[in-house]
Amino acid sequence: SLSLFQVDSARKHGILLEAVQVLTDLNLSIKKAYISSDGRWFMDVFHVTDLNGNKLTDESVINYIEQSLGSFHYGQTNDFSGSTALELTGTDRVGLLSEVFAVLSDLQCSVADAKVWTHNGRIASLIHVTDSNSGAPIENVQLISLIEARLRNVLKGDNDIRSAKTSVSMAVTHTERRLHQMMFADRDYERKPILESVPTHSPVAVTVQNWLERGYSVVNVQAKDRTKLLFDVVCTLTDMGYIVFHATVNTIGDRGYMEFYIRHQDGTPISSEAERQRVIQCLEAAVERRASEGVRLELSTPDRQGLLADVTRTFRENGLNVTRAEVSTMKETAQNVFYVTDVMGKSADGKIIESVREKIGLSCLRVKELPPLVYHKEGRERDEQAVGGVAGTVLLSLGSMVRKNLYNLGLIRSYS
């Protein structure tokens, strides 16, 4: 069964993204949503589960969500104020991450947190570092310049003089939103992948049409359902300057279906074929960036200086390429996730994975398959039965309110 959260507030640009961000930062799965803004007022209804497809029962989590949804604030859920944030973009290649971490280790930088995405042959990373000796943020201007220069040389490689970028980030933007912005600025959506990997995920389908009578552009997105799918799409629409006036989100089996009615901030719909194609490209890229190829490896071990450099060097020496990474340190323990393929972007050989695990430590490095699909047929039947209960009554009444709203605006023909 599903937990239901409703958000009512005055409408402002970015408010939908803030609401979705609150839910996805808790790794909740948004199975359905109805979004409607009528004039100056904004109403969202979200139906969510935990990662196992269960209704939320922890009162403290529910209270936190209600408080967060009631008082939006931009910024991060994680507090990285005690670290220095480095932003990196460049051409991806096998072993690049091991070189980046080796430079940081050599310059006495400890990695407190890092996220790395790759897409279409490009890499973007946001890395939070501290001084290995003092544990404090790195504020020495000369040392920062040295770190940036060394990392830029690594990112340039042999042929990437123009597009490698390293900088210290002063922004307090949400980490994953910032990664989307970095890849968007790098125009990863226009590029072709260097390695023609064999996709393990089903393709993304995006259509964009104008509804001229109502002055909306209608965006439809279909993709394999996963956590943070809605966040990735809404994040991109928001940062491209579009306002979502109405939307419906639904999950059937393992597919997510999303429909958005959007306009520019000046109230106009998409105005040219070139813009329409760009929206399609950018939304496809937004979904694909997180749909990682490869085997998921989870590393949990006491943290030490140079750990990441050693682990990623072992990957490289054994022909494994990291397609995505999430690095964090909790109470002196490294909790890291890596998605790896072979050097050609294909599935990694199981024997090589086991060999790497033996070198790093079988108890430390575990193979994790992607989370099982949490929305099975039985779950859907339970949901349908639950509609007869109290939760179902609330769900139906809220659903009819949204449908009535859409009907009044001419978005649907009937709401009965």
N, C-alpha and C positions, 0 to 999 in steps of 0.2 A: 504494500500500500504506500501511498505518497503523502508526504508532509506538504502543507499548503501555506504559503506566505503571500500576503498582499501588501503592496506599497501604494500609498496615496500621497501625492505631494504636488506643489506648484511645479510646473514644467520649466526646465532649464536645460541648456545644451550639456550633454554628457551624463545626465542623471540616470539613464538606462544602464550605461556602462558601469556606473558606481554600484547600482543594485546588483547587477550580474557579478561584479567583482567580489562583493561581500560573500556571495554564495560559493563561487568557484574557488576563492582562497581557502575555503574550508574543505575543499575536495568533494563538494556535494555535486550530485549529478542532476541537472535540470531536465526533467523528462517532458514537461509540458510548460508552456507559458502563454499568457494572453497579455498583450501590451496595447494600451490605448491612451492617447492624449486628446482631450476634447477642449479646444481653446487653450486656456492657460493651465489646465489641470491634467495630471498624469496619473494613470492607474496601471499597475502591474500585478499580475497574479502568477506566481511561480509554483509548480508542483515538483518537489525534489525528493531524492532518496540519498542514502549514503552510498559508498562505492560498491556495497554488496547488494544494492537494490532494496534496502530496508527503510522503513519509515524512521524518522529521527525520534529517539526516545530520551536522549540526554537533555534534561531541563536546562543545564548550564549552557549547552550549545544553542538551544532554542532561544534562551534569553539573550545570549550574545548576538544572535542573528537579528532578533527583534530590535535590540538597542542600536545595532549598526545600521539597519535599514531605516531606523527612525532618525538617525543623525549622521548623514553622509559627510564624509571628509575625503578630500583627495590625499594621496600619499601612499605609503607602503604599509602592509600589515606587518612585515618584518622590520625590526629596528636595526638598521645598519649604521647608526650614527657614530659608532665607535670604530669605523673603518673608512678606507679610501676606496672609492668606486672607480674602476677602470672600464672603459668601453672600447671594444675591439671589433672591427669588421675587415674582411679581406677575402681572398680566394681560398676556398677550402682545399686541403690536400691531406693525404694519409700522413699521420704523425705530427700534424701541425700543433695539436693540443699538447702533445708531450714537450714540444719545443717551447711553447708558451709557459707551461708550468715549470720547465727547467730554468728559464730566464728568471722567473719570479723567485724560485728557490735560491738561485745563485745570488740574487740581490737582497736576500734575507727578508723576503715577503711571505707571510703566511696567508693562505687563502681561507677566509672565514666563510664565504659563500660564493657560489658561481653558477651561472646558467649559460649553457652553450647550445645554440641552434645552428643547424646547417640546412640550406635549401638551394637547389639549382646551382650547386658548385660554389656557393657563398657561405661564409661563416659569420655569425654575430655572437658576441659574448659580453656579459656584464659580470665582472669579477670584483668582489669586495676583499681587500687585503689589509693586513695590519703589519706593523714592524715585528719581525720574528723575536727580537730580543725583548722589547718593552711591551708588546701587545697593544700598543697605541696606534692610532691612525698615522699614516705617513704624510707629513706636512712639509718636509724639507724640499724646497723648490728644486734644488739641483738634483736630488735623488729622484724626484718625480719626473723631471726632464729626462734623466738617464733611463728610467723604467720605460717611458713612452718611446724613446729612441730605439732601445733594444727590442721592444715588442714590435715596433714598426718594421724593423729589419727582418724579424722572423716572419711577419705577416706578408711582407713584400715577396719573399721567396726570390725566384729568378725573373718573374715576368709581371709583377703586379704593382709597378711603381705608382700608378695613379690612384688606385682604389683602396689601398690599405690605409686604415685609419686607427689611431689610438688616441684616447684622450681621457683625462680625469673628469668624471661626471659630477657636476654640481646639482644636477636635477634630483628631485625626490619623487620622480615618477615611479609608479608601480613597476616592478622589475620586468614582468612579462609584457606589459604594455610597452615598455621602453624597447624591449627586443623586437617587437613588431615594428615600432617606429624606426629602429636602426636598419632593419632589413628593407623596409619600405623606402627609406632614404637612399639605400644602396641599390634600389631598383632590382631586387632579386626576382620580382615577378616578371621582368622582361627577359631574363637570361635563360639560357639553356643549360641543363646540367652537364658537367664535364663527364661524369660517369653515368652511363645509361643503366641505372639500377633496375632490378626486377621488382616492381612495386608489390608490397605485401598488403597494401590497403586498397580498398575499392576506390574508384575515381570520384572526384568531386564534380557535381553538376551545378552550375550557376547560370541562371537566366535573368535578364533585366529587360523590362518592357515599360513603356510609358502609358499611363492611364490619363489621357489628355483631358477628358471631361472633368476629372477631379483634381488634376494638377499634381498627381503623384507619379513617381517611378516605383514600379513593383519589382522587388528583388526576391528571387527564389533560390534557396541553397539546399541541396541534398548531399549528404555525406554519411559515412559510417559514424554511428553515434559514439561519442567518447566524452570523458570529462573535459570541461573547458571549451567545448566546441562553440557554444553560444558566445562565450567571452571573446574568442578569437575573431568571430565575425563582427560582433558589435563594436569591438575595439577598433577594427579597421574602418568600418563605416563612420565612426565618431571622428577618428583622426584624419579621415579624408574630408571632413567638414559636412557630412550629411546628418540630418535629424530624422530619427525614426518616429513616425507619428502613430503607426499601428503595426502590430506584428502578431503572428501566431507561431508557436514552436510545438512540434509533436514528435514523438518517438514511436516507431512501429518496428518491432523486432530489433534488429541492430542498426536501423537507419534513422538518421535525424532529418526532419523536414522543417524548414524555416521559411517564412514569408514575411517580408518587410515592406511597408509603404513609407517611402522616404522622399525628402526634398532637401535642396540646399538650404543653408541658413537664411538666405534671402527669400525663401518660399517657393523657388522655382524647381521644376523637375530636371532630370538629366537632359542636356540640351543638344548633344551631338553623338554620332555613331562612335567617334574616337573615345569620347568620355565613357560611353556604355561599355566598350571593349575593355577600357582600363579598369572599370569597376569589376568586371568579370575576372580579369587577370589578377587583380589585387585580392579579391575574396578567395579565389582558388589558392593563391599563395598563402594566405592567412591560415587556411585549413591545413594545407600540406606541411607547413613549417613544424607543426607539432605531431603530425602523423608519422612518427619516427619509424624508419626501417630498422631491421636488425633485432638481435637478441638483447633482452634487457638483463644487465648484470648489476647486482646490488652489492656494494662494498660497505661493510660495517667493521671498523677496527679502531683501536686507539690512535688518535691523531699524532703525527710527528712531522718535523721539518722535512720537506722533500718527498712526502708520501705520494702526492698526486703526480709529481714528476716521475717517480719510480713506476707507479702503476700504469700510467699512460705510455711510458717508454716500453714496458713489457708488452702492452697491446701492440704497439708499433712494430717491435722486433718479431712479433709472431703474426704479422700481416693482418691485424685487426684495425679497422677504421672506426673512429667514434663519430656517430651521426648526431647524437644529442647527449648532453650531460647535465646533471643537477648535483651540485656539490654543496654540502653544508656541514658545519661542525657544531655538535651539541654536547656541551659538558665534556670537552676533551675527546669526544668520539667523532670520527669522520663517518658521515652517513651519505654515501655517494651512489648515484645511479648513472649508468652508462648504457647507451644503445650502440651496439657494434655490428658491423658487417665485415665482409672480406674486402680486399683492396679494390675489387671491381664493383663494389656496391651490392654484391649478392649475399645470400645467407652464409654466415660463417660456418665452417666445418666444426661439427661437435667435438671431434678429437682435439682440435686446436683450442677450443674453449676450455676443455678439461685440462689440457696442458698448461694453459694460462692460469687456471684456478689453482693448480698444484704449485706453480711458481709464486703466486701471490698469497695463497693460503686457502685451502678448501673451505675452512670454517668462516673465513672473512668474506670471500667472494662467492656469491650465490647466483645461480641462474634463475631468473624469474620470467615466466611467460607473461605476456600482456594480460591484464585483468580479464577474467571471464566475462562474457556478456551477462549483464546483470538483469536484463529484462526479458525473461523467458516467458513462454506461453502461459505457464501456471500463474506467473506474476500478473500478467494482463487479466487473466480470469478473476484473480483475487480483487484487482482494482475495479473490475466491472461489478463484482458482487458488492464491494464496499460502497458503491455509489448509492446503494439502498440505505446505508446508515447515515449517521449524523454528518460525518465528513463528506459523504457523497452529496447530501443536501446542500451543504455550504458550497461544494465544488460546482454543483449544478446551478445554484443561484448566482454565483459569481460569473460562471460561464455565460448565463443568460444575460447578465448585466453587460458583459463585454460585447456579446453578440448584438444586443439592442443598441449599444453605442455605435458599433460598426454599421448597423442597419440605418441608423439616423444619419450617418455620414455618407450613406450610399455605397458602403464597401461590400455589403452582402445584400441578397434579395429578400431574405426572410430570417427572422430570429425566433420564430415560434417553436 
